[in-house]
Amino acid sequence: MHVVATAGHVDHGKSTLVRALTGQEPDRWAEERRRGMTIDLGFAWTTLPSGATLAFVDVPGHERFVPNMLAGVGPVPAALIVVAADEGWMPQSAEHLAALHALGVRHALVAVSRADLADPGPAAARARAEIAPTSLGDVETVPVSGATGVGLDDLRAALDRLVARLRPPSVDAPIRLWIDRSFTVRGAGTVVTGTLGAGRLRAGDEVELSGQRRPLRVRGLQSLGEPAGEVTAVARVAVNLRGIGPEAAGRGAALLTPGRFRLADLIDVRVRGDPVADLPAALTLHLGSAAVPVRVRPLGADTARLRLARPLPVRLGDRALLRDPGRRHVSGGVTVLDVAPLALRRRGAAAARAADLSTMDGQADLRGELRRRLLARRADLAAMGVPDDPAAGVPAAGEWLADPEHWAALGTRLSAEVDRYAREHPLEPGAPVEALRHRLGLPDRSLVEALAGSPLRVHGGRVSAGHADTPPELAGLVARAFDGLAGRPFAAPEAHRLAEVGLGAREQAAAERAGLLHRLAENVVLPPGAAERAVAALADVPQPFTLSAARRAWDTSRRVAVPLLQLLDRRGVTRRLPDDRRVLTERSEQ
């Protein structure tokens, strides 16, 4: 299926031509048929000579209903512009063309209607001249009369040629279905309609509604008035939703593939149309079928920052339109350059941002996005509309991707920060990962661990240089504290000796973390492995044994023996009896 929107001045015969081509009534409201004027969007479809199905979104031509017109044109890739032979080019012809140009529509066909009432040549020539400088370029014109039927076959053939030039849609893309109608069907519930420009929808699928956090289930689908189990782009589709009312799913909302879009209320854009410096501070942004008030902050000669009154599922490269509703004037088209811009807080930040935006073209490019963002999660980039490119970045850690140059620079900085921390804290066995994360300004500690390649080493939540976690200065303090106690594994340096060598409480804790000693109590320290050697020495002592027997077996003082036995009790290798004697447990024999 292909979808085309009509465009043109009021009462130039757009609905008449759609009716003649399809045999269907596009005007849904009784008032529209009574007044002979389209007020809201109409829909009809036909089969072209090639066998292709073509659906029309028939839009109103009156200037009062331009927002309705934009809601229909926004998601559609091509237009049928209707110009009456007896009236020629008119104001709404120009505004509709300005809208199509602003939205970047590249494919169109001109039908010169009412060719039975006047020579179609002058109207066709004027239309081609007006359209040529726009994004539509050189267009085919077909004289036709909806009243007499003259030229309808030529128009059908021209429409066939038009849709043949349209780029095939991506049926594997995530769903973003802009809603243009919402209503209730008795016995079915809420139904929304829209133009499916990419992807596929199936009955039973789970979808998100923009602005709603809870998931919704697709209860059923229709396309061209017939039930469907699956609909693929491009198509007009009606979606029966379970669990939501029509007031919450109105025009301007969008059905989305869960987790695949970012809702943004602050975007940076390039503006093509009125000079950015002359734009009013308040305009309306038309994107898809949505119309949202925005505040405009000029940044460069043709770039601006827009703050949206409500967030929309915007992607990099999206084309939208800025309109001044007070003047009923299309101010220009916009190309979305950034959907997650940083705040402009420092002096000169706006000028720097303008210079950065001047290098962007709105193409979603992973290499360029990583160059600008330095680090980003793969899922976040995909939600912005950036396609994956395995050659563009470094898979830093988990879902994180990094700009290659930035990643290499981070590695150099990490080594320098580890060395700096070692100088500032010579008694600690490496720099804490969390401290390094803050120093490098990284969003996730896993990035620090991923950066710490050889010769750096991550152990116990710290990063150190080389393969040893033992600070040389700390090892020297411990060695001096135990000097003279060789051959006596259970002899602890006296408190005054620890103070003399500078092994205070802080240094003792660091030495224990480094595996240089074992603290039994305050200022009671033994060499590492003392507990295991103590159990082996007790194996030769008659069971049960007393504190004095243990002290003699260990050749140590009561100051050491008491906390050492308490340690063995806690570990379960000794068991204290009611008479204060102890026995070795079965665990001590394993």
Secondary structure, DSSP 8 states (H G I E B T S, - for coil): -EEEEEE-STTSSHHHHHHHHHSS----SHHHHHHTS--S-EEEEEE-TTS-EEEEEE---SGGGHHHHHHHHTT-SEEEEEEETTT-S-HHHHHHHHHHHHTT--EEEEEEE-TTTS-HHHHHHHHHHHHTTSTT-S-EEEE--TTT-TTHHHHHHHHHHHHHTS----TTS--EEEEEEEEEETTTEEEEEEEE-SSEEETT-EEEETT--S-EEEEEEEETTEEESEEESSEEEEEEEES--GGGS-TT-EEE-TTS--EEEEEEEEEEES-GGGS-SEEEEEETTEEEEEEEEE-SSSEEEEEEEEEEE--TT-EEEEEETTTTEEEEEEEEEESS-----STTHHHHHHHHHTT--S---HHHHHHHHSEEEHHHHHHHT----TTTSEEEETTEEE-HHHHHHHHHHHHHHHHHHHHH-TTSSSEEHHHHHHHHT-S-HHHHHHH--TTEEEETTEEEESS--S-HHHHHHHHHHTTT-TT-TT----HHHHHHHT--HHHHHHHHHTTS-EEEETTEEE-TTHHHHHHHHHTTS-SSB-HHHHHHHHT--HHHHHHHHHHHHHHTSEEE-TTS-EEE-GGGG-
